[in-house]
Amino acid sequence: MRKRTNIRNLVFAGLLAAMTTAATLLIVIPTPTKGFINLGDSFVNIGAWLMGPAYGAAAAGIGSSLADLIAGYSIYAPATFIIKALMAAVSFKLFAALRKTGRFKTAAVLSALAAEVVMILGYGIYEAVIYGSVPFALSGVASNAVQAAGNLAASVIFYTAFAGKVMPAGLGKINKQRNKI
């Protein structure tokens, strides 16, 4: 049974990585700091909430950095991999802790908010380093905040509307066990 569970988790993580890539590329709005606004972070959070910190982080990092490569933002791909994986880990840990209060939407909103703060800080630091300018990096905070707000809302809406309906058989039990961490 353990081997079957691992294969299911890998397949589902691969599916989430693909969905993250697609969501990231669905809407691409270039920003002044040479990045772009997209909906990929919603699947970063959803993947974390469904798969936990390890598989969720892998799906987030792989899916988001692949989107950067496809969209021509390869300079961001290494940072994106790390930032999105960290976002997923933070989102899951906070979601798992807060969900115990019985307030699902509060847990989802606060964990997505924490993940988006990781994104804003992560790209701010990365842009300050690669472009050698803190003021230039700070100019991207507004567009990253817009992306954060949209993805926070989309994460909660998509998860509430679809996650329980699209999870493969068996993952519900796995998630219940994993989320008790």
C-alpha positions as CSV (number, residue, x, y, z in Angstrom):
1,M,0.0,0.0,0.0
2,R,2.9,2.4,0.7
3,K,4.2,2.2,-2.9
4,R,0.7,2.9,-4.2
5,T,0.4,5.9,-1.9
6,N,3.7,7.3,-3.0
7,I,2.8,6.9,-6.7
8,R,-0.5,8.6,-6.1
9,N,1.2,11.5,-4.3
10,L,3.8,11.8,-7.2
11,V,1.1,11.8,-9.8
12,F,-1.1,14.3,-8.0
13,A,1.9,16.5,-7.3
14,G,2.8,16.4,-11.0
15,L,-0.8,17.3,-11.9
16,L,-0.6,20.2,-9.4
17,A,2.7,21.4,-10.9
18,A,1.1,21.3,-14.4
19,M,-2.0,23.2,-13.1
20,T,0.3,25.8,-11.4
21,T,2.2,26.3,-14.7
22,A,-1.1,26.7,-16.6
23,A,-2.6,29.1,-14.1
24,T,0.6,31.1,-14.1
25,L,0.6,31.4,-17.9
26,L,-3.2,31.9,-18.3
27,I,-2.9,35.6,-17.5
28,V,0.5,37.3,-17.9
29,I,0.6,41.0,-17.1
30,P,4.2,42.4,-17.2
31,T,5.4,44.6,-14.3
32,P,7.9,47.4,-14.2
33,T,10.4,45.2,-12.5
34,K,10.5,42.7,-15.4
35,G,8.3,40.2,-13.7
36,F,4.6,39.5,-14.3
37,I,1.3,39.3,-12.5
38,N,-0.4,35.9,-12.7
39,L,-2.8,33.5,-11.0
40,G,-0.2,30.7,-10.2
41,D,0.0,31.5,-6.5
42,S,-3.5,30.2,-6.0
43,F,-2.3,26.8,-7.0
44,V,0.8,27.1,-4.9
45,N,-1.5,27.5,-1.9
46,I,-4.0,24.8,-3.0
47,G,-1.2,22.4,-3.7
48,A,0.2,23.0,-0.2
49,W,-3.2,22.6,1.5
50,L,-3.9,19.4,-0.4
51,M,-0.5,17.7,-0.5
52,G,1.4,19.0,2.5
53,P,4.8,20.7,2.7
54,A,7.0,18.3,0.8
55,Y,4.8,17.4,-2.3
56,G,3.1,20.8,-2.2
57,A,6.5,22.6,-2.2
58,A,7.8,20.5,-5.0
59,A,4.7,21.1,-7.2
60,A,4.8,24.8,-6.4
61,G,8.5,25.2,-7.2
62,I,8.5,23.1,-10.3
63,G,5.2,24.4,-11.8
64,S,6.0,28.1,-11.2
65,S,9.7,28.0,-12.3
66,L,8.6,26.0,-15.5
67,A,6.1,28.8,-16.2
68,D,9.0,31.4,-15.9
69,L,11.0,29.4,-18.4
70,I,8.1,29.1,-20.9
71,A,7.2,32.8,-20.6
72,G,10.7,34.0,-21.2
73,Y,11.5,35.1,-17.6
74,S,14.3,32.6,-17.2
75,I,16.3,35.0,-15.0
76,Y,13.6,34.5,-12.3
77,A,13.3,30.7,-12.6
78,P,15.9,29.7,-9.9
79,A,14.5,32.2,-7.4
80,T,10.9,31.3,-8.3
81,F,11.6,27.7,-7.5
82,I,12.9,28.5,-4.0
83,I,10.3,31.3,-3.3
84,K,7.3,29.2,-4.4
85,A,8.5,26.1,-2.5
86,L,8.9,28.3,0.6
87,M,5.5,29.8,0.1
88,A,3.9,26.3,-0.1
89,A,5.7,25.2,3.1
90,V,4.6,28.3,5.0
91,S,1.1,28.1,3.7
92,F,0.7,24.4,4.7
93,K,2.2,24.8,8.2
94,L,0.0,27.8,9.1
95,F,-3.1,26.3,7.5
96,A,-2.6,23.0,9.4
97,A,-2.2,24.8,12.7
98,L,-5.0,27.3,12.2
99,R,-7.5,24.8,10.8
100,K,-7.6,23.1,14.2
101,T,-9.6,26.1,15.4
102,G,-12.5,25.0,13.2
103,R,-12.5,28.2,11.1
104,F,-11.5,26.9,7.7
105,K,-11.8,30.2,5.8
106,T,-9.8,32.1,8.4
107,A,-7.1,29.4,8.3
108,A,-7.1,29.6,4.5
109,V,-7.0,33.4,4.3
110,L,-4.2,33.8,6.9
111,S,-2.1,31.0,5.5
112,A,-2.4,32.4,2.0
113,L,-1.6,35.8,3.3
114,A,1.6,34.5,5.0
115,A,2.6,32.8,1.8
116,E,2.1,35.9,-0.2
117,V,4.3,37.9,2.2
118,V,7.0,35.3,1.5
119,M,6.5,36.0,-2.2
120,I,6.7,39.8,-1.9
121,L,9.8,39.6,0.4
122,G,11.5,36.9,-1.7
123,Y,11.2,38.7,-5.0
124,G,12.1,42.0,-3.4
125,I,15.3,40.6,-2.1
126,Y,16.1,38.7,-5.3
127,E,15.5,41.8,-7.5
128,A,17.6,44.0,-5.2
129,V,20.4,41.5,-5.6
130,I,20.2,40.8,-9.4
131,Y,19.5,44.4,-10.4
132,G,21.8,45.9,-7.7
133,S,19.1,48.5,-6.6
134,V,16.9,48.4,-3.6
135,P,14.7,51.3,-4.9
136,F,14.2,49.3,-8.2
137,A,13.2,46.3,-6.2
138,L,10.8,48.3,-4.0
139,S,9.1,49.5,-7.2
140,G,7.9,45.9,-7.7
141,V,6.2,45.7,-4.3
142,A,3.0,47.3,-5.5
143,S,2.5,44.9,-8.4
144,N,3.5,41.9,-6.2
145,A,0.9,43.1,-3.7
146,V,-1.8,43.2,-6.4
147,Q,-0.8,39.7,-7.4
148,A,-0.9,38.6,-3.8
149,A,-4.4,40.0,-3.1
150,G,-5.8,38.4,-6.2
151,N,-4.2,35.0,-5.5
152,L,-5.2,35.1,-1.9
153,A,-8.9,35.4,-2.9
154,A,-8.5,32.9,-5.8
155,S,-6.9,30.3,-3.5
156,V,-9.8,30.4,-1.0
157,I,-12.4,30.4,-3.7
158,F,-10.9,27.7,-5.9
159,Y,-10.1,25.4,-2.9
160,T,-13.6,25.8,-1.4
161,A,-15.3,25.3,-4.7
162,F,-13.3,22.5,-6.3
163,A,-10.7,20.8,-4.0
164,G,-13.1,18.3,-2.4
165,K,-14.5,17.4,-5.7
166,V,-11.3,16.8,-7.7
167,M,-9.1,14.9,-5.2
168,P,-8.4,11.4,-6.3
169,A,-9.8,8.6,-4.3
170,G,-7.6,7.8,-1.3
171,L,-5.9,11.2,-1.0
172,G,-8.6,12.4,1.4
173,K,-7.5,9.8,4.0
174,I,-3.8,10.6,3.3
175,N,-4.5,14.4,3.7
176,K,-6.3,13.8,7.0
177,Q,-3.3,12.0,8.4
178,R,-0.7,14.4,6.9
179,N,-2.6,17.5,8.1
180,K,-2.5,16.3,11.7
181,I,1.1,17.3,11.8
